[in-house]
Amino acid sequence: MTIRGIDHINIGTSRLEETRAFFRDVLGLSEGWRPDFPFGGAWLYAGDGAIVHLVELSEAKKPSAEAALDHFAFRIDDYDGTVHRLEAAGVAYRPIDIPGTPIRQIFIRDLNGVNIELNYRETVAADASAEAGHNALRSPRT
């Protein structure tokens, strides 16, 4: 057996419509085909892949900060544009530049408390000391 990558993430939510809107409107995924399951849900796509599966629950589950699986990560191609979208939507975020690498990360939480990491790879390694306060969760108004 050879694992070739992650196929999708499944999130159970008691707030289906709001969660669907978050992944569509804030993170830019598109809604697409989903099998006719006997329960509510949605599939959200990046290109041709349904990478987020939402399943409607009658009761909320605990946030991912309280689970063994801490977060999942997406690759992004526009760091500044992503920050702008998050701020425009009023989503709190925590940016981190990984020292000695060209990777810049943005950590957010969805409406269900699921931790999401957004990874951007710059063409030139970022100077981690250039951005003070990266370890604190930033309000979108800062």
N, C-alpha and C positions, 0 to 999 in steps of 0.2 A: 504494500500500500504506500502511495505517495500523496501527501497533502499538497495541493496546488495553490491554496489560498483560502480566504474566508469567502463563503458564498453569500451569506446574509446575516443580519442581526434580527432577532425577534424580540419585540417589546410588548408586554401585556399592559393594557391601560384601561382605566375606567373613564378616561377623558379622550375618547377616540377622535372626535372632530377637532378638538384643540391640538392634539398631538399630530394629527395629519397636517393641519395648517402650519404647525411649527416646522416640520420637516420639509414641507413644500415651500412655504413663503419665506422662512428665515434661512434654511440651509440649501434651498434651491433644488431639491429633488422633485421629480415629477410623479404624479399618480399614474398608475397603469393597471393592466390586466391582473386580476386575481381570480383563482378558482372559486367556484360557487360553493364555498364551505358553508356548513350549517351554523356558523357563528359570525358575528360582525368583525370587520377588520379592514385593512388596506395594505396594498403593496406600493412602496415608493421606490422609484428607479433613479439610477445614475446611468445615463446612456441606455444600453440594452439590458442592464442587470437590475433585478428587483433586490436591492441591497438592504432595505428596511422592511420588515414585515410587522405590521401592527395587528394585535389581537385584542378585541374588545372584552374587557372583564367587568363583572358586576361590582367588584370592590378593588380599591387601589392596593398595589403591592408596595413593599418597602423600597426606598430609593437605593440605587446601586452603591452608594457610599456605605450601606449597611450589609452588603453582600460580598461573597468571595470574589466575584467578578467585578472589578472596580470600574472599568470603562471600556469603550471601544473607540477606534480611531478611523477617521477619514483623511485621505490626502486632498488638499485643496491647491488651486493654482493661482489664487489672487488673495494675498494676505491683507492688503489694505482694503480691498473691496469687501472681504469677509468681515473685517472689523467694522466697517461702515454699516453693513447690513445688520450686524448684531446691535450696534448702537442705535440705529434707526428703529429697530424692533424692541428696544429696551431690555435686551438680554445681557445680564451680567456675564463677564468673561474674565479669564485669568491668562494673560500671555506669558510665555516663557521662551527665551532663546536658549538653545542647548549649546553650552560652551564648547568651542573647538569644532563645531559642525555647522553646516549651512541650514540647519533645521530650526524653524520657528514654530512654536505650538500655541494653540489657543484652546483653553479648556472651558467648556460650558456645561450646563445641565438642561435637559429637556423638562417638560412640564411634569414628568413622572419622577423626577429626581435621578434620571439616568445620566451618568457622567459621559461626556463626549469629548474626544480630543480631535482637534483639527490640525493637521500637519502640513506645513508649507516648507518647501526646500528652495532656498535662495541659490542663486548662481555663485555667490561669493559668501563665505562664512560671515555671519553677523558677529559684531563685537558685543558680547553678553553684558559688558559693563556700560554700554551706551544707553540702556534703558533701565532706569532705576525703578524699583518697586514691582518687578515682574512676579514676585512670589506672593503678592496679595491679590485676592479676587477683586477685580476692578468693576466698579459700577459703570454702566454705559455712559454716564454723564461726566466721567473724569477724563 
